[in-house]
């Protein structure tokens, strides 16, 4: 999986490209830990190019929510396909997470994160 991170004055966007499986989830966790301190505004996770998601990937999102909460921050999913939304529904997590229904383009400066 490829992880692209974009920073703009309004938001920090993490775009996930490819398959979010067990191996990729470990890398995602590491990258998210590094970028959370950089997040000054809204954090968005762009799922528009995510082609596969398993339970380990979902765990990464739950973990992200728990890491952000003590800092009074939260994140939203953008560009989620109907197939990905159904996965969250089947897991009973669609109401746990926040989904932005409009398409949001990745804009801003791409950040290089250590290990990326």
C-alpha positions in Angstrom: 0.0 0.0 0.0 1.1 3.5 -0.7 0.5 6.3 1.8 0.5 9.9 0.7 0.3 12.7 3.1 -0.8 16.3 2.1 -0.8 19.4 4.3 -2.9 22.5 3.7 -3.8 25.3 6.0 -7.2 23.7 6.7 -6.3 20.0 7.0 -3.9 17.2 6.9 -4.9 14.5 4.5 -3.7 10.9 4.5 -4.4 9.2 1.2 -4.4 5.4 1.1 -3.7 3.7 -2.2 -3.9 0.0 -2.7 -4.5 -2.8 -0.2 -4.7 -2.2 3.5 -3.8 -5.6 4.8 -1.9 -6.8 7.9 1.5 -5.8 6.7 0.3 -2.4 5.4 -1.6 -1.7 8.7 1.7 -1.9 10.6 3.3 0.7 8.3 0.1 2.9 8.5 0.2 2.8 12.3 3.8 3.9 12.3 3.1 6.8 9.9 0.0 7.9 11.8 2.0 8.1 15.0 4.4 10.4 13.3 1.9 12.7 11.7 -0.5 13.2 14.6 1.7 15.9 16.2 1.7 17.7 12.8 -2.1 17.9 12.6 -3.2 21.4 13.6 -6.7 21.4 12.0 -8.8 18.6 10.5 -7.4 15.2 9.8 -8.9 13.4 6.8 -8.3 9.9 5.6 -8.9 9.6 1.9 -10.2 6.2 1.0 -10.9 6.9 -2.7 -8.0 4.7 -4.0 -8.1 2.0 -1.3 -8.9 -1.3 -3.0 -8.8 -3.7 -0.1 -9.5 -3.4 3.7 -9.4 -6.2 6.3 -9.9 -6.2 10.0 -6.3 -5.2 10.8 -6.9 -2.1 8.7 -10.1 -1.3 10.6 -8.1 -1.8 13.9 -5.7 0.9 12.7 -8.6 3.3 12.3 -9.9 2.5 15.7 -6.4 3.0 17.1 -6.2 6.4 15.3 -9.5 7.5 16.9 -8.2 6.6 20.3 -4.9 8.4 19.8 -6.6 11.6 18.7 -9.3 11.7 21.3 -7.1 12.7 24.3 -5.9 15.7 22.2 -9.5 16.8 21.4 -8.9 15.9 17.8 -10.8 13.6 15.4 -10.7 12.5 11.8 -13.1 12.0 9.0 -13.1 9.6 6.1 -13.4 11.0 2.6 -14.1 9.5 -0.8 -15.2 6.2 0.6 -16.6 3.9 -2.0 -19.9 2.1 -1.4 -18.1 -1.2 -1.0 -15.9 0.2 1.7 -18.9 1.8 3.5 -20.6 -1.6 3.5 -17.6 -3.1 5.2 -17.9 -0.5 8.0 -21.7 -1.2 8.1 -21.2 -5.0 8.4 -18.8 -4.4 11.3 -21.2 -2.1 13.0 -18.8 0.8 12.8 -20.4 3.2 10.3 -21.8 5.3 13.1 -18.6 5.1 15.1 -16.6 6.8 12.4 -17.3 10.1 10.6 -17.7 10.0 6.8 -17.7 13.1 4.7 -20.1 12.3 1.8 -18.7 14.8 -0.7 -15.6 14.1 -2.7 -12.5 15.9 -1.4 -9.4 16.2 -3.5 -6.0 15.8 -2.0 -4.6 19.3 -2.0 -1.7 21.0 -0.4 1.9 20.2 0.0 2.9 16.6 0.0 4.8 15.7 3.2 7.7 13.3 3.4 7.3 11.2 6.5 10.3 9.2 7.8 9.9 5.6 6.7 7.6 6.4 3.8 
